[in-house]
Amino acid sequence: MEKSEGQKVLLLAAAALILYWLGNWMIPVTDPVETNYTQTAKEMLAAGDFISPRIFGNYWYDKPVFFYWELIAAFGLFGVNDFAARMFPGIFGVIGVGMTYFFARRLYDAKTGLWSALILGTSFGYWLIAKTVITDLTLFVFFNAVLVFFYLAYTGTNKNLYYLCYAAAALAVLTKGPIGILLPGFIVTIYLLLRRDFAAVKEMKPLGFLLFFGVTLLWYGPMIALHGQDFIDNFLGVHNILRATQSEHPMWDVWWYYSALFFFVLFPWSFTLPWAAWRWFKARRLPKFDEKELFLVVWAVAVYGFYQMMATKYTTYTLPASLPIAVLTARFLMNRLTLARRVLAVWSAALVLLTFFVAVPVVTYGGYSCWDVAATLRERVLPGDLVVNCGDYKVSIPYYSDLPVYQAETAENIAQKRPDGKSWNAKNVMPFIDIADLPADRRIYLVVQSRFYSRFDQFFRKDEWQKLGEFPNHRLYVREAEEK
């Protein structure tokens, strides 16, 4: 019996939710990114402060507040645990799949909508981000909702849909910052310029900016009032302007970065791009785009081009381009659905296997999270003991242990790494301790990262320390307090 469209949509949503939530309770949150979010939300919840993000007792301006609200809601409902931490990325993953279905259906037909959603939802990058504790799936939904509502308003008769553009842009700005309105606005501008339709601007409900500012100021207003110039310098200066102009990871600031990444993010469906390019080459002509295709192409290319020009590059930045690419891929495969069904069946099974046989064991035992170090410390550390870290600071240790962990550095390094409000040092808000000032009258637990074993040999007297355990990428030592 043929299922109704409503039944298909419900099955699609249920399958996506199962895929994105599957095994999440077995995957610890990882360093260095996921635990920054979870620790911040944990401290905000404990403080009862839902406005000012904070970490290690310090205010923290790395990201706006919306994703922290998601984590706080999940922790409040289910407790601070791994499943709760990964719950909302999965939910927003389903929302993104549903939005893709309805938009592609509106552009073309129900079959295109279904396959667009299936292609997006099973793309490797989208699946991975839907299981990862970061802002990008939330941004994907709000960012792309701006463009979806724009196009529906632009091509339809209901111009009030433009107001939903402004509302979605406001939520995107509450999720990631100014990029939530600047880049969608850039894409719309390019599209209208290519169509030479300047008159459309008059219909775009400019009063909607009042709605945009009204929503964004619900958080940005109190933050500026409470934290003033410190918030402006760090949030806008460091985490937005500096990120765009100075690479946080210079080794990845190369011209081919996102071009190469495309094939991994859209895998296995990315095979269609060289196939389509070959067909165009054989036909000895460039493809001609109608109004719909032009919008989708501008959307995808502008996202890739914009982020390629930015100095700091991350694997997740171009995720919003996956929606228009999924729709274009579905159109390309409409006459090749037998192949598409085989790819979908094999790859969906592969994603389940990847969850339990790769993601769970690799994250749990591969040294990507220090949950095991934290568990040992939580069992042993007594009041008055001190925990210090030698190496890259691992937020998973204080997150899982509920213990303060000090970053052990020389006095010179501490002076160089202290936050200064105008460089990447703004991220170094963890508590520091001078190696020369480690107290002799307290038991000290020392976590040493494998890359820094030589630093341990250089700055610590090995005969004073007893090794308690060997963990993936870490060793744990203890030094007993001197007897008085």
N, C-alpha and C positions, 0 to 999 in steps of 0.2 A: 504494500500500500504506500503510495507516494506521500511523503510527509509535507505538511503545510509549511509555508515560509516561516511562520512564527515558531514552529517546532524546530526547524533547521537553525534559526537564530539562537534559540535556547540551548540546543545541543552544541552549537559552536561556542557559546559562552561557557557552558559547563566544561567542555573539553579543554578550553583554554585555561580556565581556572584550575582544573586538576593538574594540567601540565606545568603551570607556573608555581603552584603550591606544593607539588609532589616532592617529598623528601626535605622540605625546607627546615623541618624541626631537627634534622640531623646535620645541618650545615652551619658551623660556627660563623659568627661575623668576623670578617678579616681585616687585617691591617694593610695599608695605612688609611684607607678611605672609609670603609663601612663603619669602623668603630668610632671614628670622629662623629658621625651622625648619631649612633646609638648612645654614646656616652653623653653627648650634648642633650639629647632628649631625656635621658635618664636623670641628669642633673636638673634640668628644667622642671621635670615632674616632681622631683624630690623637693625643690625649692618652692613649688607652687607658682612659678613665674612663667607664664606662657607668652611673654613678649620678648624678653631679652635672652637670646641664646647664650649659653655659658658652658665652659668646659674647664675642669680642674679648678673650679671656683672663680675663673676669670671670664669676663664677657668675651664673646667670640663672634666675629662678624664675617665668617667665611661665606655663609649662604643666608638668604632670607628665611622666613620662618615657616612657610607652608609645609615643607617636608617634615620638619620637626613636629608640627602639629599632628601629622599622620602617625608618626612614631609614638608620640605621647598618647594619642587615642588608642593605639594598639596595645601599648604597655599598660594603660589604664584598664583595658578590657581583659587582657589575657596574661598580664604580668610581664616582667622583663625577661624574655626568652627569645630563642632564635627564630621560632615560627612567627611570633608577633613582630619581630624586626622586619621580616620579609613579607609580611602580609599585604601591606598596601602597594608595594611595587607590583605584586601579582594582580591585585584588584585593578590598578590603573592599566596594567597590561591587557586585561579583558576589556576595559573601557576603550582603549586604543584600537583593539581588534574590532569592537562593535562600531566605533566611529568610522573605521575604514570600510566596513561592510555597507553601512548606510550611505556614506558619501559615494562610493563606487556604484552602488545601486542607483542612486539619484543621477549620477553621470551617465550610466549605461543601462544596466539591467541587473536583475537579482543574481544571475549566474556569475557575472563579473564581480558583483559585490562579494559573493561567497568566496570566490577564488582569490580575490584581493586580500580578504581577511585571512584566509588560510596561508597564503604566501607570506604575509607580514608576520602572522602569529607563530609560524614555524621557522622563520629566519633565525639563524644562529645568534646574531647580535641581539635581536629583540627578545628571544627566549632567555638569553643570559641576563640582560638588564632587568627583565621581569622577575628574576630571582635574586637581584642584587640590591643591597641597601644603599641606594644613591638616588639623587633627585631626578634622573633623566627620564624615567617613564612618566612621572608626573608632568615634567616639562613637555614631553612628547604630546601628551593629551591636550594641554592648554595651548601650547604653541600652534599645533596643527588645527585646533578648534578655531583659532583666529582665521586661518586661511580657508577652512571649510565653510564657516559662516560668511566670510567675505564672498566667496564664489557663489554660494546659494543666493545671497542678497543681490549680487551683481548681475546674475543671469536670470533671477526670478522677479516676481512682482512684489514680494514682501520685503520692503526695504528696512523694516524694523529689525530684521536679522542682523543688520550692522551693529546694533546695540550689543548683541551677543559677542561680536568681534571684540568690542572694547572690554566687556566683562572677562572674556577669556584671556585677553592680553594682560589685564590687571592680575589675574590669577597666575599667569606665567611670570610676571614681574615679581610676585610674591614668592614664587618658587625658585627663580634663578637670578633675577635682577633685570636691569634695563634691556638685556638681549631679548626678553620676552615680548617686547613691543618693537624694538628697533629692527630686528631681522625679519619678522613677518611684514612690517611696514616696507622694508626694502624690497621684499619679494613682490608685494602688491604694486609698488611703484614701477618696478621693472616691467611687470606684466602690462600695466596700463600704458607705459611708454611704448612698448612693442606694438600694442594695439592702437596707439595714438588716440586713446579714448580719454582725453583730459576732462571732458564734461562729467565723467562718472564721479569725480571727486565731490561735486556739488551734492550728490545723492547719498554720500557716505555718513550722514548724520553726525556732523562735527560736534554737536552737543553731547555725543557719546564720550567725549574726552572728560566731561564732568563725571560720568559714571566711572571711567577709568581711574581718575585721580581720587574719587571718593573711596573706591575699594582699596587702592594701593596705600592711601594715607591712613587706613585703619591700622597698619603696622608701621609704615615708614614714619608717620607723624610722631607716634609715641617714642620710636627709637631715636629720632633726632632730638626730641624734647628731653629724653632721659640721658642720652650719651653724646649729643652734640657733635663737635668737630672730630672726636675720636672715632665715632661711627662713620662719619663721612670720609675721613682719611683712609680708614682701613677697608670699609666695604667698597666704596667707589674707587678710591685711589689704588689700593693694593689688589683687591679681588676682582676688579673689573678692568680698570685702565691698565694697570701693570700686567695683568694676565694677557691683555691684547697686544701689548707693545714689547714685553720682555718674556722670553720663553722660560717657563718653569723647568722644562726638561729639554735643554738645547739639542740633545742628540736626536730628538724626534722632529725638530723644526726643519724638515726637508720638503721639497716641492711635491714629492710623490706619496707623501704619507697617507692622505685620505684616499687617493686613487687605489693604492694597494689594499688599504683597509676595507674598501668597498666589497671585495670578493669574500672576505671573512664575515663581515657583518650580514650580508645578504645570502650567505651560503645556506642551502645548496642552490637557491634560485638565481644566484648571480651568473650562472652558466649561460643564461639567456642573453646577456649583454654582448659577449663576443659573437654569439650565434646571430643576433640581430644585426650587428655591425658587419658581419660577413655577408649577410643577405643584401644589405644596402650597398656594400662594395661590389658584389656581383651584378647588381642592378645598375651600377655606375651612376647612382644618383643619391643625393642626400634625402632623408625622409622629409615629407611635408606634414606639418602638424595642423590639425584643426584647432578650434578655440579651446576645447577641453584638453587636448594633448599639449598644447602650448603652455597652459597654466601648470600642468603637472611637470613638464620639463623645466620650466622656469623655477618652480618650487624646489625641485631636486637639485638642479645645477647651482642655484643661488646659495643653497645651504652649504654644499661642498665648497664652492668658490669662496664664500665668506670666511669659513673657518680655515681654509687653506691659507688665507692671507693673515690670519691671527698668529701671533708669535707662539703662544702656548697651545699645544695640540694634545687632545685626549681622544681615546678611542670612541667615546660615547657622544661626542659633540654633534656628529652628523646624523644621529639616530632619527631626527624629525624627517629627513629626506626619505626614510624607508617607506613612508606611507605613499607618496606619489609613485615611487619606484615599484611598489607592490601592485598598484593599479595598472601601471604600464606593462608590467610583467604579465599580469593576468590577461590583459588584452592580447599580448603576444602569444599566449598559450591557449587562447580560446579554441583554436582549431587543432590543438595538440593535447587534449585533455587526458587521453590514455597515458601518455608519458607523464603528465602532471600528477595523475592519480598514483602512479607507481612511485614517483619521487616522494610524494606526500606520505604514502604508507611506510616506505622504508625509512625516511628521515624522522617521522614521528616516533617510530619504534626506537630509532637511534637516540633521540632526545631522552627517552625514558632510561635507556641504558647509560647514557652519559650522566644522568642525574645520580644513579646509584653506584655506578662502577668507576666514575671519574670524579664528579664534583664532590660527592660525600667523602670518599677516602682521601683525595688530594687535599681538600681544604682542611679536613679533620687532622690528618697525620702528615701533611706536607710542609708544615711550618708557616702556613699563611695566616694562622691565628695562634695566639699564645694562650688559648683556653686551658691547655694542659699545665703550663707553667703557673697560670693563675690558680688552678685547682690545688696544686701542691702548696703554693703560698698560703692560700686560704686555710688549709688544714694546719699549717705550722706556725704562721705568724701570730705572735702574742702582742698585747698592748705594750707599747714602748719599743717594739722592734722597728727597724727601718728597712724599707725596700728601695733599692736603687737599681738603675738600668745603665748598662754600658753598651752603646751602639745606637742604632736608630730607635727612637722611642716607639714602643708598641702600646697603643691605647687599649688593646684587648686585655692587657694585664690588669690595669685598674678597673676596666669595665667588668671583667668576669670575677675579679677577686674582691671588689669593693674596698681596696686598699690604696692609699696614696703611694705613688711610685715616683721617685725623684730621678731626674736625668743627671748622671754623674759626668762632669766635665772638668777640665782644668779652668782656673780662673780666667785665663786668656780666652778660651773658647766660649765661656759663658758670656763674656763681654761682647764677643763677636756675634753671638747667636741671639742675644736678647731682642725682643720685638722693638722696632724703631719707627713703625708707622709708615714706612715708605719703601719697603723691600719685602722679599719673601720671608724675612725673619718675623714678620707679623704672625706667622703660623706657629711660632715657637712659644706657645703659652703654657707649656708643661712646667712643673716646678723643677728648678735646677738645684744642684748641690755641688760644691767644690770638692773634688776628690781629696784635696789636702785637708779639708775640714770634716771628713767623715768621723763621727764621734767614736771614741774608744770605749765609752761606757754603755753602749747599746749594741745588742745583737743586730747584725746587718745581713740582709739577704741581697745577693748581687746577681742580676740576670745579665749574661754576656752573650751578645749576638755573635754568630760564627764569623762574620766578616771582621769582627773587632777583637778576636782572640789575641792578636798582637798588641792591641791597646791594653788589654788586661795584663799581659806580660810586662808592658812598659810602665804602667802607672800603679799597679797593685803588687804587693809582696805575696807571692804565691804560697809561701809557707804559712801565712796567716789564714788562708782560706781553705775550707773543706768543700769538695764538690759533692753536691747533694743529688744531682741528676743530670742526665743528658737528654735533651729534647731536640726535635727537628730544628736545626738552625740556632739552637740556644743551649747554654749550660747554666745551671743554677748553683751558686756557691753560698756559703754561710760563714760569717766570722763572728765568733762568740765575743760577748762583752768582756772586757778586762775585769778581773776581780779587784775590788777595792781593798 
